[in-house]
Every structure is written in C-alpha cells, then in structure tokens.
Amino acid sequence: MNYYSTNHNTPDVTLDLAVNQGLAADRGLFMPERIVPMPESFFKEIDGMNFQEISFEVAKHFFGEDIPEYTLQKIVFNTLSFDTPLVSVSKDIYSLELFHGPTAAFKDVGARFMARLLSHFLGKEKKMVHVLVATSGDTGSAVANGFLGVPGIKVHVLYPKGKVSEIQEMQFTTLGQNITALEVEGTFDDCQALVKSAFMDDVLKKQITITSANSINVARFLPQAFYYFNAWAKLEDKSREVVFSVPSGNFGNLTAGLFAKKMGLPIHKFIAANNLNDIVFQYLKTGVYSPRPSVSTIANAMDVGDPSNFARILDLYKNDHSAIAADMVGTTYNDEQIRETLLAVFQQTGYLLDPHGAVGYRALQELLKDGETGIFLETAHPAKFTDTVEPIVGKGNVPMPQKLQNFMKGTKQTIQLSSDYSAFRAYLNELD
Ligand SMILES: *Cc1c(COP(=O)(O)O)cnc(C)c1O
C-alpha cells in the first residue's frame, strides 16, 4: 500500500520509504492511501483472542501487502510482549493501562514496532542506520528501549542537561549496546535544532544514513490503533455506547483511535482531553485552529502548542469541522483540577492515576452520559512522575515498579555536547 502526504505536494511512497523518511518531502505527514475495514467475523471472534492475536489481525490490514505474513506476525508478537489491561476504576469508567511496557508509557508500543519494522526493511543490507532523536523525556526512553539490541541500527538520544527527571534520564543513559545518550548544554529546542540541522546537512547524509524516530512516523503512529481493539475485546457489556477519553498532546494516540473507528470498531465518541494547552478544544468549539506557544503544566507530555497529528485529523475528515465535532468533543483542565482529580480518585477508589490519566478520567466524569461506558487511556505509570504525584497523595503511596527500579541501578553514561552544530557534526563524523 502506498502512503500520501497530507500536503498533497509530493509523489506517494512505499511503506519502506515512509518509515525511513518519517516526514514527507513537502513537510506533510504520511497517510495510508486506504483504510480497510475489519471483517464482521473478526468482531465475532475478538472475545476469544489475546492482545497479540487481535493486533496481528489489525496489522495485516495496514501492512499486509508490504510485509510477509510470517514476518509481520513476528514483529507484532515481539513488539507486544506485554498486555494493555482494562481496569474498572469507578461506575462505568475503565482505565486502559498502557504502561506495562519496558519504559512504562504507551510510546513503547509504537517505538518497539517501528524498530522492528525498520530492521526488517534494512534486511540483509550491511549499512548501519543512525536514528537521531531529541527528547524532553518520555520519547527518548521509549525509542532507546524500543531499539535496544536491534541489529543494524544505532540510536543517538539528544537531551537537555539537567532538564529531564532522574528516572527518565536513567532510562536512556544506562543502556549501552547500540544506544548513545548525548547530554546537551541547552534546552529541548536546542536538541531539536541540532537534529534538524543534521537532516538538512547534505554532505553528512552522503556519509551516513540517518533517520528520525519522531512520533509522526507512520510506524510509530498506526500500531497505536491496536489497543483500542484490545480494550473493546475486554469489555464485558458490548451493548452500551463506548466513549474513549484520550489525554492528548501531539494527538497521535487519539488519531490512531479514529483509524480504529474507521476500520469498524464501534466507538461512539472520542474526548480530546487537554491540559491548559487546549488548541484542539478551541478548534472544536470555534472551527478555527490557532496554534500558540505551549505553557508548562504538571501533565507535561501534553504541553504541545501545535499538535503535529492535527493535520492527519483534518485529512481524515476532509477539513469538515462539523464531521470532526460529531466524533469528538474537547475538554481542558488546569493543574489544580488535575491535582484535585488525582487525589479524589485515590481517596475514593484506591486507584492511582498519573497526571495525564487524571485529565482523561476527569473528562469522563464530567461528560459521560447515562448508559455510556467510558474508557480513558492511562498513558504512563504514576511512578514516572513521582515528584508530582507523591506530594498530592502522600509519601509512600507511589510504589515504583520493579522494571523502573532496575533502571535506577544502572550506571549513567553520556557524551557531553555543546548546543553548537559543529560539535554535533564532529561527533557524527566519527560514525560509520
Ligand atoms: C506522549 C504522551 C502523551 C500525549 O500523547 P499524544 O499521542 O502526543 O497525544 C500523553 N501522556 C503521556 C504520558 C505521554 O508520554
């Protein structure tokens, strides 16, 4: 299947190229040329299938023409070595726990899938591919762990020195093998600028093969549809209307849900749950999309002022605001409301939300109608945000899962770098 650009100003490309390029040549985002609905028989059998089996069936509809079935099965099964359980939290409200992967955030799904797909496309080629990724925290850990040990690929994580949490830093600086962490004297924007400069450096691109594992990559984005189907499979009462509440930043997660709906999954509505960065909420209200600089919140993975996947949503709905607003409602909460919800849910139900999941939960609490079932995406484990969560619920109430504790035992290894491109260029020069 071919992939077109949302800007429609460049020829369609194969999956291989779409994954390798990340962004289309005209700066648009890649979209599959067709969305193939799942057959009725799939929905009849879904109850008896596990997460891997469900995902493999869905994956065939995306990638089946481009990857041999046996290989695709291996990629899907290896990617999903963990489950996404559906946990009842309160009346009619469920948490879809997406934090059971290696770095305890939903980005593990897309990052692990992309690593394996890229490795497949490299095939027997002897060339080494260098993945450059700038991170403010979560993306670096998911990408580094997703690509860890994958042959033919080296990952270079650029992060701002002193500006990520300790657990986040340990998740990508202690791995060794094919992962190198570059500690940049500067901000996240400086890191991103260094990566961008490398991609514009034609001389460099003749020397080494570089690619990006940014979340706009179709190989990271499409697999996120898998767990919407898994959530549906696990619902006992499928006769009620289902509302998904998605804590959103760049809107990759929510857009993958829209794909699931287009493939026939009976989702009644989506809630675009925003923190104070409520650009999409405003768009849904007014029909006007006005990006603006992001503001910092305690749900910081959602601090996005110009959500990159919004272009995909517009494309899916052919720019029809009323069609979008028919499938999606928005909400926005400030830090005080997020704290209040996190504490109230913990006290009343014993369930510990993370700040992002708290936004999703509150949206259901306020918007769910009688007779509807609400599912919010719990996008990360609360222990990833201990500094925020512990002061809210009290000391000793945020247990750290073993897999996160293990990262803390490792030894941090980084290469120090100034924010000047010539230093980064010199580093890249040594690679082959
Ligand atoms: C990345 C992230 C989000 C935002 O997801 P998008 O797909 O960018 O909307 C929400 N919560 C957590 C914990 C994240 O890491």
The ligand as an SDF file (V2000), in Angstrom:
LIG
                    3D

 15 15  0  0  0  0  0  0  0  0999 V2000
    3.2890   11.4310   24.6970 C   0  0  0  0  0  0  0  0  0  0  0  0
    2.3580   11.3830   25.8650 C   0  0  0  0  0  0  0  0  0  0  0  0
    1.0210   11.8780   25.8010 C   0  0  0  0  0  0  0  0  0  0  0  0
    0.4920   12.5700   24.5730 C   0  0  0  0  0  0  0  0  0  0  0  0
    0.2310   11.6730   23.5250 O   0  0  0  0  0  0  0  0  0  0  0  0
   -0.0250   12.2030   22.0350 P   0  0  0  0  0  0  0  0  0  0  0  0
   -0.1200   10.9870   21.2130 O   0  0  0  0  0  0  0  0  0  0  0  0
    1.1540   13.0540   21.6940 O   0  0  0  0  0  0  0  0  0  0  0  0
   -1.3000   12.9880   22.0620 O   0  0  0  0  0  0  0  0  0  0  0  0
    0.1970   11.7210   26.9000 C   0  0  0  0  0  0  0  0  0  0  0  0
    0.6560   11.1500   28.0410 N   0  0  0  0  0  0  0  0  0  0  0  0
    1.9220   10.6800   28.1610 C   0  0  0  0  0  0  0  0  0  0  0  0
    2.3560   10.0800   29.4510 C   0  0  0  0  0  0  0  0  0  0  0  0
    2.8200   10.7720   27.0860 C   0  0  0  0  0  0  0  0  0  0  0  0
    4.0800   10.3170   27.2220 O   0  0  0  0  0  0  0  0  0  0  0  0
  1  2  1  0
  2  3  1  0
  2 14  2  0
  3  4  1  0
  3 10  2  0
  4  5  1  0
  5  6  1  0
  6  7  2  0
  6  8  1  0
  6  9  1  0
 10 11  1  0
 11 12  2  0
 12 13  1  0
 12 14  1  0
 14 15  1  0
M  END
$$$$
